[in-house]
Amino acid sequence: LIDRAVGNRGRALIVLVLAGTVSAGLAAVAGASEGDWPVFSHDAANSSFNADESELTPSNARYLRRTWETFNDDALVPGPPPTGFVLEAALGLVYPNAVVGVVGSPILRDGTIYYVDELGTVFSRDAKSGEALDPVAHWTTELADPDFANGDPPVAPELFYTAPIVTEDYLWLVGSFYGRLHAVARDGGAEVDFDPGTPEIDPFRLAPDRQLASVLGDPVIVKTSDRVLLLVNINVIVNDALLKGNETVLSIAYDITNPTQPVEFWRRRTIDIDPDTGFPYGTGVSVVSGLAVDSERGLAFGGTSQNTSAPYEGYPDPDLAPEGYVDRGDSIYAIDYSTGEYTWTNQVHVGDVFDLNDPVSTGPGRPDGPRDADVLSPPILFTARVRGHDRDLVADGSKGGLFRAVDRNSGE
């Protein structure tokens, strides 16, 4: 088992591997085999659960002991920690070392554990010992950060809050601040240069039309009949906080069939375009959660946060809504990952508008509904017996205090 509760403890970078096995539930994860933990929550259903575990039981769990740990890995990265950037003092982003804590979950593939610290140093190690036993399979790579290097002054380093994801030959990582896609060869650990015409290593820029393409939800990789797609959501939280940019969220699929030449395949806004104005209805509706994937149905499921401005005058009165308007704020949704079209939306909280720069609290004297009631957790897929029949369901919970399970086909 991998202890996934790995925190940022300043100097410490700790990964625990405990006795037991990690297996099963991987049918929807391409290329996964027994013993793997290939995505942030074990499988495409986000179960975080090993249904085939046999060696670890409630009766013997108390005998688990730490197998290995790492500490002070900053010795592996020469040079000082990043400093002199805009948000260093404003947000207290003071880093004592060049390597700090792990925020995104570690993953396990073919006996190798991969993890990335908050500042973008990637580690590949033998999962049983934590050691670098094979110079080809085990390595340490410091990811390129061109936005920080070229900033005058830089706003912040490219921070990594999401888990890596692995394919046959590459480890993929998405930066959470500027939104850069990095690919690292599993053999040797060299980072892919997506623009070999320059002397520097250039990671792939997601949504180049966005000044800040921040990503806080874990990406997923899916296969269609003829493509390999990386799905990622560009949220507006950092943009709203720093630029007051009044943006909408973009769900984007990148074709990585040729892994050295990603191509945007489709993009979809969480807020539709008003045909009368040519602009989106309002702003916000970030997707901050990771995604769940149902490969049989060809659907990806996510959870959204609130609107950051009212989408129409008189909102949320449905009688005043423009014809065809769909409110996806604070919702669970399904999207066809082959086309990017929404299949259904189930709204958990109606009427939530929360402007990060002008917040309105909810509480005594504010009976008009929750505020900032995001559906933030990765959705969970499961099957349950409902009224005598098996139903395939997707469920998620919100900061507003609701947990809801809905039908995977209809959203009911």
Buried (B, 14 or more C-beta within 10 A) or exposed (E): BBBBEBEBEEBBBBBBBEBBBBBBBBEBBBBBEEBBBBBBBBBBBBBBBBEEBEEBEEEEEEEBEEBBEBEEBBEBBEEEBBEEBBBBEEEEBEBEBBBBBBBBBBBBBBEBBBBBBBBBBBBBBBBEEBEBEBEEBBBBBBBBBBBBEEBEEBBBBBBBBBBBBBBEEBBBBBBBBBBBBBBBBBEEBEBBBBEEEEEEBBBBBBBEEBBBBBBBBBBBBBBBEEBBBBBBBBBBBBBBBBBEBBBBBBBBBBBBBEBEEBEEBBBBBBBBEBEEEEEBBBBBBBBBBBBBBBBEBBBBBBBBBBBBBBBBEEBBEEEEBBEEBBBBBBBBBBBBBBBBEBBBBBBBBBBBBBBBEEEEEBEEEEEEBBBBBBBBBBBBBBEEEEEEEEBBBBBBBBBBEBEBBBBBBEBE
